[in-house]
Amino acid sequence: MSEPASISSGIAARYATAIFEIAKEGNALADLETNVTDLGAALADSADLSSMISSPMISREQQGAAIAAIADKMGMMPVLKNGLSVMAQKRRLFVLPALLAALQALIAEEKGEVTAEVTSAKALTKTQSDKLAKTLSERVGKTVKINAAVDESLIGGLVVKVGSKMIDTSIRAKLNSLQNAMKEVG
């Protein structure tokens, strides 16, 4: 990990832990999860919001006012709104994506969930996704949430990442393996 990314993740982790612990004490993790999901969607959908949190041209006061207006409009819980306000005052809003990821990880860990990154050659049906989640849950011993993506270059099969483990059953990987074996023979 590069140093700036390491610094950003460290900053995000500290804010995420503080916000998470306060929400947990107030038995408001469900509300926090909803707010984090909504804010993540807003950040993904709005180029203006993305540029506002990372632009050095926007002052602390402008960032604080903008994030407060967004928090009010979205009906965010006070602990998250206050955390974002402090981040704006300290010019730390640039770590917002990492903060949201850290909060999602803390909430999932608290709920006993793990996220599986699944890449397939074509979109999985609901039935396939549910069956895969059930199978992975039995293997991992936790509730598995599927985060699906499509990569047509796989040709067929799946690439599944759960934590630090990866299972690659794609045809592309099998062809690459066969190609390497043929190089060794010839």
Steps between C-alpha positions, in 0.01 A plus 500: 500500500636841415561748777222748409250213477624367833461841662149539355392157619642572846309829522182332374538212745526734799191699403310181411583338834385808692174533305435124520560480877270796572225353279546159664466651849176666388368175345479678164706274274204433269455876447875542449499220239215669311676838512831352382329320210310815398808722522704247301234500227493881498878514474500250212221683315620859542814624331445836672508339844814303410679812382380703800651260754836485323546852367760716676332803341194466723547648847437318827195714560356427156564128539346505848191686379460270200539178699262632771239580233541154349474337843182696579347421162577128542378494862830367634531398861677759720814292564574464128408861426727622782783271386477638147494853639819439698659346191411813300647727770824300494505478116464123514195453274726359228499170697120471482502197264746318729292602805185350346685178414640477854157559653345233275773256607446575871123462469535173305743363758261591781217323317717195428492564126773478241492638146595282207624676188365288213598562140325301229497495120131594498266637766391249763130433542339547840481121542869455412601782732294359790638148447858631487444706817360193679793282391755762603323552834536130576872514415579823684268457798362852467223666305634583155395808307571482126655799322468398135680635196511392135819449298434346160871423452459211747317313219319288761519401866553715808768679696403514868692701762408463866738682728852395401386185318436486128342222296543535124291254297493716188568355159755778443704375799479141378613603151790697647597197708484276194708751301768499773501120507543490121797739523668270750454196276607660173 
